[in-house]
Amino acid sequence: MDQTFEKRKKVIYDFICDDLYVPMKKKEIAILLQIPKEQRGELTEVLDALEAEGKVFVSKKGKYTKGQAKRMSGVFQANARGFGFVLQEGETGDVFISEENTNGAFDGDRVEFVITKETDGRDSHEGKRKEGKVVGILSHGTTKVVGLYEKYKNFGFVRPDNQRVLNDVYIPAGKEKGAITGHKVVVELTSYGGEDMKPEGRVVEIIGHINDPGTDIMSIVKGYDLPVEFPERVLNQAERVGQKVSEADMAGRMDLRDWQMVTIDGEDAKDLDDAVSLTKEGDNYRLGVHIADVTNYVQEKSALDREALNRGTSVYLADRVIPMLPHKLSNGICSLNAGENRLALSCIMTINGKGEIIDHVIAETVIRVEERMSYTSVAKILEEQAGKESPKTESEKYRDLVPMFLLMAELSGKLRDKRRKRGSIDFDFPETKMILDENGKPINIKPYDRNAATKIIEDFMLMANETVAEEYYWRELPFLYRTHEQPDEEKIKKLSTFINNFGFHIHVGNSEVKPKEVQKLLGQVEGTPQEALISRLALRSMRQARYTPENTGHFGLAAKYYTHFTSPIRRYPDLQIHRIIKENIRGKLDGDRIAHYEKILPEVALQSSMRERRADEAERETVKLKKTEYMQDHIGDIFEGVISGLTKWGAYVELHNTIEGLVHVTNMRDDHYDYIEGQYEMVGEHTRNVYRLGQQAKVRVLGADRLQRTIDFEFVTVQNQADILRDVL
């Protein structure tokens, strides 16, 4: 069928391209080519397809002429295996670019491209992409490359860390800046190469030798262009900020210094930007979420503000934090340190016994935190109070605060239950906790457990974020929301088809799925052999959350209104909306200021979303690096895990300690395995042995490459167990 259609397209296209052809209408083409009336619908399909591909053009009078492929622009994203994709602004899908059609484009380049193959409805349903060809490079997105320098006779090469940069960079003699083999360097590109030429560059910075402590992380920092040092004018501005809250600062604010309140954070946290208070009057709770008033010290358009917007977020790497604001502020006057007067923006909510907010107030306040608590300590108190631990040492230490912590646990349960009932989705995949020695070498890697205290703070912050978002939505004022769109329709359809094989069902109505349906599915599979598999597939069908000036709701939380209000020390969107809230409270949000915010917020939203992506990627890379380094000491060891991904080149296995590695098909030596995409399986041709997504597996560590940040496993099977044992012994 497809072959026939393509042949017809070629015949018609050749006819229109003929030198003797004159522009004519569809009916005229049909008559001239002697196409019977009953087949003219097929002619329409062929002409429509040619038009969509830009091969033919239709005039206003309906006449067909030879067309030129429509040129479009977008950002090229390279893949380590040579091909790439073009991401178009305003389009959800991307365009596949084969290796021979990249035309020398680098990762991040803004390119001009044409479509070479359109998807029809059938292809689209099968998840196939449009295909295209890069025809021009408008601007280069990559100007610097970080990598490993290797010296030859009178020149050198740099092997890029970023696997999306596909070629080594040639460094001519005299352009190496004294670098020697083994140095990690930053290279400025002077030429992007061509068909038979490698890109060329000059070394502008030597980060350090690959074996020096800290060089590996700093290479990632430089690779993602993360700003480490603050400009002098920013530091000077931070220095001028007072270290005490003055009487003038406190004037006109609600005074909450006699309220019992605490901060609850990780043991090593220094930037404490949220405090909580809780009392109960009759059946109603009064929950206070008190957030550091950072905008009091970071004025709009100041050097501090511009730097914070540029950074967008604090970045938490394995061995360091790159803060959004200088430590003078983030760990000083803005941090809600116990026993100190601090300025805050408080969201004080009255919540009934059903977990519903019946009243709230958002106010500028002055607070004094009573105690700096840790998650571990609060969780221990709750366990002691439940009779799970004895003696009650932690409860004795914080005797006066215990009733409030018990009340917090009680309210947290109600809020969580209410969220669950409306359909909020909780993917409880473990995060990674790393223990490093003084040289940054990983000595232990394990899952980071969410305990009762982390859940309490999570529940209270979610409540405050929703409350603030809802108020400002109905005020119809310019605002920044945290939005999470509906899952990808095609992915949900594929998920629905797949889970039917296991007797599970997800209702998809009017081409969209409700959060409650995803939550219900996760509840159904809990405790079943398919839990890991289906949870992962459901997660992969989700889109990324982002910042937008329009409120479109948050799918994952099943929330109509959501924002980020609770972390202005480490996230710029929070800082931005604090400014709007305070101007509104003070009655200064007039027409000019509204117009100002309407103008700047789209750019702030885009910048914040992009910086968040960059930070996430850098954080993931440092985690991968340290995991690889850790596994170098475990070559030959056997671990248990679960198959977390399947591709035609092998199976990814995630160990119980969150480390993931690849069993390459070449290391599956008991058979030739074929990847069955629709079933998420690899099947042996002869043995019919099956490896499935979510399946428990035992693996042996074959190798770990720090440069590539890859870990290689092999499956431990009954057949190869004896060989492995012999190798070990």
C-alpha positions in Angstrom: 0.0 0.0 0.0 2.7 2.5 1.0 4.8 1.5 -2.0 1.9 2.0 -4.4 1.2 5.4 -2.9 4.9 6.5 -3.2 4.9 5.4 -6.9 1.8 7.5 -7.6 3.4 10.5 -5.9 6.5 10.1 -8.1 4.4 9.8 -11.3 2.4 13.0 -10.4 5.4 14.9 -9.2 7.4 14.0 -12.4 4.4 15.1 -14.5 4.3 18.6 -12.7 8.1 19.0 -13.0 8.0 18.3 -16.8 9.3 21.3 -18.9 6.1 21.2 -21.0 3.7 21.3 -18.0 1.6 24.4 -17.6 -0.2 25.2 -14.2 -3.6 23.4 -14.1 -6.3 22.4 -11.7 -6.9 19.0 -10.2 -9.7 18.2 -12.6 -7.5 19.1 -15.6 -4.7 16.9 -14.3 -7.2 14.0 -13.9 -8.5 14.4 -17.5 -5.1 14.7 -19.0 -3.7 11.6 -17.2 -7.0 9.7 -17.9 -7.7 9.1 -14.2 -11.2 7.6 -13.8 -13.7 9.5 -11.6 -13.7 6.7 -8.9 -10.0 7.2 -8.4 -9.9 11.0 -8.2 -10.1 10.8 -4.4 -6.7 9.0 -4.5 -5.4 11.8 -6.8 -6.5 14.3 -4.1 -4.6 12.3 -1.5 -1.4 12.3 -3.6 -1.6 16.0 -4.4 -2.2 16.9 -0.7 0.8 14.8 0.4 3.0 16.5 -2.2 1.7 19.9 -1.1 2.4 19.0 2.6 6.0 18.1 1.7 6.4 21.4 -0.1 7.0 19.7 -3.5 4.0 21.3 -5.1 2.3 24.7 -4.6 -1.4 25.5 -5.0 -2.4 28.9 -6.2 -5.5 30.8 -5.0 -7.2 29.7 -8.2 -6.5 26.0 -7.4 -3.7 25.5 -9.9 -0.8 23.2 -9.2 2.8 24.2 -9.9 6.2 22.8 -8.8 6.9 24.1 -5.3 10.0 24.5 -3.1 10.2 22.8 0.2 9.2 25.2 2.9 12.2 26.3 5.0 11.7 26.3 8.7 13.9 27.0 11.7 14.6 25.4 15.0 17.3 24.2 17.4 19.3 21.1 16.5 19.8 18.6 19.3 22.5 16.0 18.4 22.6 12.4 19.5 25.8 10.6 20.4 25.1 8.0 17.7 25.3 10.6 14.9 21.7 11.6 14.1 19.7 14.4 15.7 16.4 16.2 16.1 15.2 19.7 15.4 13.1 21.3 18.1 10.6 23.8 16.7 9.3 26.7 18.8 5.7 26.4 19.5 5.6 22.8 18.2 5.2 19.7 20.5 6.8 17.2 18.2 10.4 17.2 17.0 11.8 16.4 13.5 14.3 13.5 13.0 17.5 14.3 11.1 19.5 11.3 9.9 23.3 11.4 10.1 23.7 12.1 6.4 21.3 15.0 6.6 22.8 17.0 9.6 25.0 19.1 7.2 27.6 19.6 9.9 25.2 21.0 12.5 26.4 21.1 16.1 24.4 20.4 19.2 22.5 23.6 20.1 22.8 25.2 16.6 19.9 27.3 15.3 19.3 25.7 11.9 17.2 26.1 8.8 15.7 22.8 7.6 13.1 21.3 5.3 10.8 18.4 5.8 11.7 15.3 3.7 9.1 12.9 5.0 5.7 13.7 6.6 3.9 11.4 9.0 0.4 10.4 8.1 -2.1 9.4 10.7 -0.9 5.8 10.8 2.7 6.8 11.3 1.8 9.3 14.0 -0.2 6.7 15.9 2.9 4.4 15.8 5.0 7.2 17.3 7.0 7.9 14.2 8.4 11.4 13.7 8.6 13.7 10.7 12.0 13.5 9.0 14.0 16.5 7.7 17.3 17.8 6.3 19.4 20.7 7.7 19.9 23.1 4.8 21.7 25.9 6.6 23.1 27.0 10.0 21.7 30.3 11.2 23.8 30.6 14.4 26.0 28.3 16.5 24.8 27.4 20.0 28.0 25.8 21.0 31.0 28.1 21.2 33.0 26.3 23.9 33.8 22.7 24.5 35.1 21.0 27.7 37.1 17.8 27.3 40.3 15.8 27.7 43.4 17.0 26.0 45.7 14.5 24.2 49.0 15.8 22.8 50.6 14.4 19.6 53.8 15.5 17.9 53.2 19.2 17.3 49.5 19.4 17.7 46.7 18.0 20.0 43.1 16.9 20.1 40.4 17.4 22.7 38.0 14.6 23.3 34.7 16.3 24.3 32.9 15.4 27.5 29.6 16.2 25.9 28.7 13.1 23.8 26.5 15.2 21.6 29.6 16.9 20.2 30.4 14.1 17.8 34.0 14.9 16.7 37.3 15.5 18.5 38.5 19.1 18.3 41.8 19.7 16.6 44.2 22.0 18.5 47.0 23.5 16.4 50.5 24.0 17.8 50.8 27.0 20.0 47.1 27.0 20.8 47.2 24.5 23.7 48.1 27.1 26.4 50.6 24.7 28.0 48.1 21.8 28.3 49.6 18.3 28.5 48.0 14.9 27.9 45.5 14.2 30.7 44.5 17.8 31.3 40.8 18.7 31.3 40.5 21.9 29.3 38.0 24.5 28.0 38.3 25.0 24.2 37.0 28.0 22.3 35.9 26.8 18.8 37.5 28.7 15.9 36.1 26.5 13.2 33.2 24.1 13.1 34.8 21.8 10.5 33.2 20.3 7.4 32.8 17.0 5.6 36.4 15.9 5.8 37.6 18.4 8.5 37.4 18.2 12.2 36.3 21.2 14.2 39.3 23.4 15.3 39.8 25.4 18.5 42.2 26.9 21.0 42.5 26.1 24.7 41.3 29.1 26.8 41.4 27.4 30.3 43.1 24.4 32.0 40.7 23.0 34.6 43.2 20.5 36.0 44.5 17.0 35.6 41.9 14.3 35.3 43.3 12.6 38.4 43.2 15.7 40.6 40.4 15.9 43.2 37.5 18.2 42.0 38.6 18.4 38.4 35.8 16.0 37.3 33.0 18.0 38.9 34.5 21.3 37.7 34.6 20.0 34.2 30.8 19.5 34.4 30.4 23.0 35.8 32.3 24.5 32.9 30.6 22.2 30.4 27.2 23.5 31.3 28.5 27.0 31.6 27.4 27.4 35.2 28.5 30.7 36.7 30.6 29.9 39.8 32.0 33.3 40.9 29.8 36.3 41.5 30.7 39.5 39.7 32.4 42.1 42.0 29.5 44.5 41.8 27.1 41.8 43.0 29.3 40.9 46.0 29.7 44.6 46.9 25.9 45.0 46.8 25.5 41.9 49.1 28.1 43.3 51.5 26.1 46.5 51.8 23.0 44.7 53.0 22.7 45.0 56.8 23.1 41.9 59.0 20.3 42.8 61.4 16.6 43.5 60.9 16.1 47.2 61.8 13.0 48.8 63.4 12.4 50.5 60.1 12.3 47.1 58.3 9.7 45.8 60.7 7.4 48.8 60.5 3.9 48.0 59.3 4.4 44.3 59.4 2.4 41.7 61.2 4.5 40.7 64.3 4.5 36.9 64.8 7.7 36.7 66.9 5.7 35.2 69.8 4.4 32.3 67.6 5.9 28.9 68.2 7.6 28.0 64.9 10.5 25.9 63.6 12.5 25.3 60.4 12.7 21.6 59.3 15.5 20.9 56.8 18.3 18.5 56.0 21.2 18.4 58.5 23.6 20.1 56.1 21.2 22.9 54.8 22.4 26.4 55.4 19.9 28.5 53.4 16.8 28.1 55.5 14.0 29.8 53.5 10.8 28.3 55.1 9.5 28.0 58.6 6.3 26.4 59.8 3.9 27.0 62.7 0.7 25.1 63.6 -2.0 25.4 66.3 -5.5 23.9 66.6 -8.6 25.8 67.7 -11.6 23.5 68.1 -11.8 21.4 64.9 -9.8 23.9 62.8 -6.0 24.0 62.3 -4.1 27.3 61.8 -1.1 26.5 59.6 1.5 29.2 59.0 4.0 28.8 56.2 6.6 31.6 56.6 8.9 32.3 53.8 12.1 34.5 53.9 11.3 37.9 52.4 14.3 38.0 50.0 12.9 40.8 47.9 13.4 43.2 50.8 17.2 42.8 50.1 17.1 42.1 46.3 15.6 45.0 44.5 14.2 44.8 41.0 16.8 45.5 38.3 19.7 45.7 40.8 22.9 43.8 40.1 21.8 41.2 42.6 18.5 40.8 40.8 20.0 40.6 37.3 22.5 37.9 38.5 19.8 35.9 40.2 17.7 36.0 37.0 20.7 34.9 34.9 21.4 32.0 37.2 17.6 31.2 37.6 18.2 28.6 40.4 20.7 27.2 42.9 22.5 24.1 41.5 23.1 21.2 43.9 26.0 19.1 42.7 27.5 16.0 44.4 30.2 17.9 46.3 29.1 21.6 46.2 26.2 24.0 45.8 26.3 26.9 43.3 23.9 29.4 44.9 21.6 31.7 43.1 22.4 34.5 45.6 25.7 35.2 47.4 26.2 33.3 50.7 26.2 36.7 52.5 22.5 36.8 51.8 21.5 33.1 51.4 23.1 32.0 54.6 22.9 35.3 56.4 20.1 37.9 56.7 17.7 35.9 54.3 18.2 32.6 56.1 15.6 32.0 58.9 18.1 31.2 61.6 16.8 30.3 65.0 16.6 33.0 67.6 17.0 35.9 65.1 14.4 38.4 64.0 13.7 37.8 60.3 11.4 39.4 57.7 9.0 37.0 56.0 6.1 36.7 53.7 3.6 34.4 55.5 0.7 32.4 54.1 -1.5 31.7 57.2 -4.2 29.1 56.4 -7.3 28.0 58.4 -8.0 24.4 57.6 -11.0 22.3 58.7 -11.0 18.7 59.8 -11.5 17.5 56.2 -8.2 19.2 55.1 -10.1 22.0 53.3 -8.9 25.6 53.5 -11.8 27.8 54.9 -9.8 31.0 55.2 -6.3 32.4 54.6 -4.2 35.5 54.7 -1.0 36.4 52.9 0.9 39.1 54.8 4.3 40.7 55.3 5.5 39.6 58.7 8.4 39.6 61.2 9.2 36.2 62.7 11.6 34.6 65.1 12.2 30.9 64.7 12.3 29.0 67.9 14.4 25.9 66.8 16.3 24.7 63.8 15.1 21.1 63.4 16.2 18.4 61.0 14.1 15.9 59.1 15.9 13.0 61.0 15.2 14.5 64.4 11.5 15.2 63.8 11.0 11.7 62.3 12.7 10.2 65.3 10.4 12.2 67.7 7.3 10.9 65.8 8.6 7.3 66.0 9.3 7.7 69.7 5.8 9.1 70.3 4.3 6.2 68.4 6.1 3.8 70.7 8.4 2.5 68.0 11.6 3.8 69.7 12.7 3.8 73.3 14.1 5.6 75.3 12.5 8.9 74.2 15.7 10.9 74.1 14.8 13.2 71.2 11.3 13.9 72.6 12.9 14.9 75.9 15.3 17.2 74.2 12.5 19.1 72.3 9.8 18.5 74.9 8.0 21.9 74.3 7.7 21.3 70.6 6.5 17.7 70.6 2.7 18.6 70.7 3.2 20.7 67.6 5.0 17.9 65.8 2.2 15.5 66.6 -0.3 18.0 65.3 1.8 18.4 62.1 1.7 14.7 61.5 -2.1 14.7 62.0 -2.7 17.5 59.6 -0.2 16.2 57.1 -2.1 12.9 56.9 -5.4 14.8 56.2 -3.9 17.0 53.5 -2.2 14.0 51.8 -5.5 12.0 51.9 -7.4 14.9 50.4 -4.8 15.2 47.6 -5.0 11.5 47.0 -8.8 11.6 46.7 -8.7 14.2 44.0 -6.1 12.2 42.0 -2.7 13.6 42.8 0.0 11.2 41.5 2.9 10.2 43.7 5.8 8.5 41.9 7.8 7.2 44.8 11.1 6.4 43.0 14.1 6.7 45.3 16.5 9.6 45.0 20.3 9.1 45.4 22.2 10.0 48.5 26.0 10.1 48.1 28.6 9.9 50.8 31.9 11.4 49.6 35.3 11.5 51.4 37.4 14.7 51.8 38.7 14.3 48.2 35.3 14.0 46.7 35.6 10.2 46.2 32.3 8.3 46.7 32.5 5.9 49.6 28.8 4.9 49.7 25.8 5.4 47.5 22.3 4.6 48.7 18.6 5.6 48.1 17.5 8.7 49.9 14.5 7.9 52.1 11.5 10.2 52.4 10.6 10.0 56.0 7.6 11.3 57.9 9.1 14.7 58.4 10.0 15.3 54.8 6.4 14.4 53.9 5.1 16.9 56.4 7.1 19.8 54.9 6.2 18.6 51.4 2.5 18.6 52.3 2.6 22.1 53.9 4.6 23.7 51.1 2.2 22.2 48.5 -0.7 23.7 50.4 0.9 27.1 50.6 1.8 27.1 46.9 -1.7 26.1 45.8 -3.3 28.7 48.1 -1.2 31.6 46.8 -1.7 30.5 43.2 -5.5 30.3 43.5 -5.7 33.8 45.2 -3.7 35.5 42.5 -5.5 33.7 39.7 -8.8 35.1 40.8 -7.3 38.5 41.4 -6.6 38.4 37.6 -3.1 39.9 38.1 0.1 39.1 36.2 1.7 36.1 37.9 4.0 33.1 37.4 2.5 29.6 37.6 4.1 26.2 37.8 2.2 24.2 35.2 2.3 20.6 34.2 0.5 19.7 31.0 -1.6 16.6 30.1 0.6 13.5 29.3 1.5 12.9 25.7 -1.6 11.4 24.0 0.2 8.8 21.9 2.3 7.6 24.9 -0.9 7.2 27.0 -2.5 5.3 24.2 0.5 3.0 23.9 0.5 2.6 27.7 -3.2 1.7 27.7 -2.7 -0.9 25.0 0.2 -2.4 26.8 -1.3 -2.7 30.3 -4.4 -4.4 28.8 -2.1 -7.5 28.3 -1.8 -7.7 32.1 -5.5 -7.2 32.8 -5.1 -3.5 33.9 -7.0 -0.6 32.4 -6.7 3.1 32.2 -9.7 5.2 31.0 -8.9 7.7 28.3 -11.9 10.0 27.6 -12.0 12.5 24.7 -8.4 11.8 23.9 -7.2 12.9 27.4 -6.5 11.1 30.6 -7.4 12.4 34.1 -4.8 12.4 36.9 -7.1 10.2 39.0 -6.9 7.5 36.3 -3.1 7.4 36.5 -3.2 7.4 40.3 -5.8 4.5 40.2 -3.5 2.5 37.9 -0.5 3.0 40.2 -2.7 1.8 43.1 -3.8 -1.3 41.0 -0.3 -2.4 40.2 1.1 -1.8 43.7 2.6 -5.0 45.1 2.2 -6.9 41.7 5.1 -8.2 39.7 4.4 -5.5 37.1 4.6 -2.6 39.5 8.1 -1.4 38.5 7.4 -1.8 34.8 4.1 0.0 34.7 5.1 2.8 37.1 8.1 3.6 34.9 6.0 3.6 31.7 3.4 5.9 33.4 6.2 8.2 34.5 7.7 8.3 30.9 4.3 9.3 29.5 4.4 12.5 31.6 5.6 15.9 30.3 8.0 18.1 32.1 6.6 20.8 34.4 7.5 24.4 33.5 6.9 28.0 34.5 4.3 30.0 32.5 2.5 33.3 33.0 -0.8 31.5 32.1 -2.4 29.2 34.6 -3.2 25.8 32.9 -3.1 23.7 36.1 -0.8 21.0 37.3 -1.6 17.5 36.0 0.6 15.5 38.4 -0.8 17.2 41.5 -4.3 17.2 40.1 -4.3 20.9 41.1 -6.2 23.7 39.2 -3.8 26.3 40.6 -0.1 25.9 41.4 2.9 28.1 41.8 6.4 28.1 43.4 6.2 30.5 46.4 8.3 28.8 49.1 11.9 29.0 48.0 12.9 32.5 47.0 16.6 32.0 48.1 17.2 29.3 45.5 14.5 29.8 42.8 14.0 33.0 40.8 10.2 32.4 40.0 9.5 32.5 43.8 11.4 35.7 44.1 9.5 37.2 41.2 6.1 36.5 42.6 7.0 37.7 46.1 7.6 41.1 44.4 4.2 41.0 42.8 2.5 39.9 46.1 4.2 42.6 48.1 3.3 45.4 45.6 -0.3 44.1 45.7 -0.4 44.1 49.5 0.9 47.6 49.6 -1.6 48.8 47.0 1.1 49.8 44.5 0.1 47.5 41.7 -1.3 50.1 39.4 -1.9 50.0 35.6 1.8 50.8 34.8 3.1 48.1 37.1 0.6 45.6 35.8 1.7 46.4 32.2 5.3 46.1 33.3 4.8 42.6 34.7 2.7 41.5 31.7 5.7 42.5 29.5 8.5 40.8 31.5 6.9 37.6 32.8 6.9 35.6 29.6 10.7 36.1 29.3 11.2 35.4 33.1 9.1 32.2 32.7 11.2 31.0 29.7 14.5 31.9 31.3 13.6 30.2 34.6 12.4 27.0 32.8 15.6 26.8 30.7 17.9 27.4 33.7 16.0 24.7 35.7 16.6 22.3 32.8 20.3 23.2 32.7 20.7 22.7 36.5 18.8 19.3 36.4 21.1 18.1 33.6 24.3 19.2 35.4 23.0 17.5 38.6 22.3 14.3 36.8 25.7 14.3 35.1 27.5 14.7 38.5 25.5 11.9 40.0 26.3 9.7 36.9 30.0 10.6 37.3 30.2 9.7 41.0 28.2 6.5 40.4 30.7 5.5 37.7 33.6 6.3 40.0 32.1 4.3 42.8 31.6 1.2 40.5 35.2 1.3 39.4 35.9 -0.3 42.8 33.3 -3.0 42.3 34.4 -4.6 38.9 33.5 -8.2 39.0 31.0 -7.8 41.9 27.4 -9.2 41.6 24.4 -7.0 42.4 20.6 -7.4 42.2 18.4 -4.9 40.4 15.5 -4.3 38.1 15.5 -3.8 34.3 14.8 -0.1 33.9 15.0 0.3 30.1 15.2 -1.7 26.9 16.6 -0.7 23.6 17.8 -2.5 20.5 21.4 -2.2 21.8 20.7 -3.7 25.2 19.0 -3.6 28.6 19.5 -1.0 31.3 19.5 -2.4 34.9 19.0 -0.2 38.0 20.5 -1.6 41.2 18.9 -1.3 44.6 21.4 1.5 45.4 20.0 3.6 42.4 23.0 3.0 40.2 22.1 2.1 36.5 24.2 0.3 34.0 23.9 -1.3 30.5 23.9 -4.9 29.6 25.0 -4.5 25.9 23.6 -7.0 23.4 27.1 -8.1 22.7 27.4 -9.2 26.3 24.2 -11.3 26.1 26.1 -14.3 24.8 23.7 -17.1 25.5 21.6 -16.1 22.4 20.8 -13.5 19.8 18.2 -11.1 21.3 15.7 -9.1 19.3 14.1 -6.0 20.8 10.2 -6.1 20.6 9.4 -2.4 21.0 5.6 -2.6 21.5 6.0 -5.2 24.2 9.0 -3.7 26.0 10.8 -7.1 25.7 14.1 -8.6 24.4 13.5 -12.1 23.2 16.2 -14.8 22.4 15.8 -16.2 18.9 16.7 -19.8 19.9 16.1 -20.1 23.6 12.9 -17.8 23.6 14.4 -16.4 26.8 12.7 -13.1 27.6 14.0 -10.0 29.4 11.1 -7.5 30.3 11.0 -3.9 31.5 10.5 -4.1 35.3 11.9 -7.6 35.6 14.2 -8.5 38.6 17.7 -9.3 37.4 21.1 -10.3 38.8 24.1 -8.6 37.1 27.9 -8.6 37.3 29.9 -5.4 36.8 32.1 -5.7 33.7 33.5 -2.1 33.6 33.0 1.5 34.5 34.3 4.4 32.3 34.6 7.8 34.1 35.2 9.7 30.9 32.0 8.4 29.2 30.2 8.1 32.5 29.0 4.6 31.5 28.8 1.3 33.5 28.7 -2.1 31.8 27.0 -5.1 33.2 26.3 -8.7 32.2 23.4 -10.8 33.3 24.1 -13.5 35.8 22.2 -16.5 34.4 22.2 -20.2 35.4 24.3 -20.9 32.3 27.1 -18.4 33.0 27.1 -18.5 36.8 29.8 -21.2 36.9 32.0 -19.2 34.5 31.6 -16.1 36.7 32.4 -18.0 39.9 35.5 -19.5 38.2 36.7 -16.0 37.2 36.2 -14.7 40.7 38.0 -17.6 42.3 
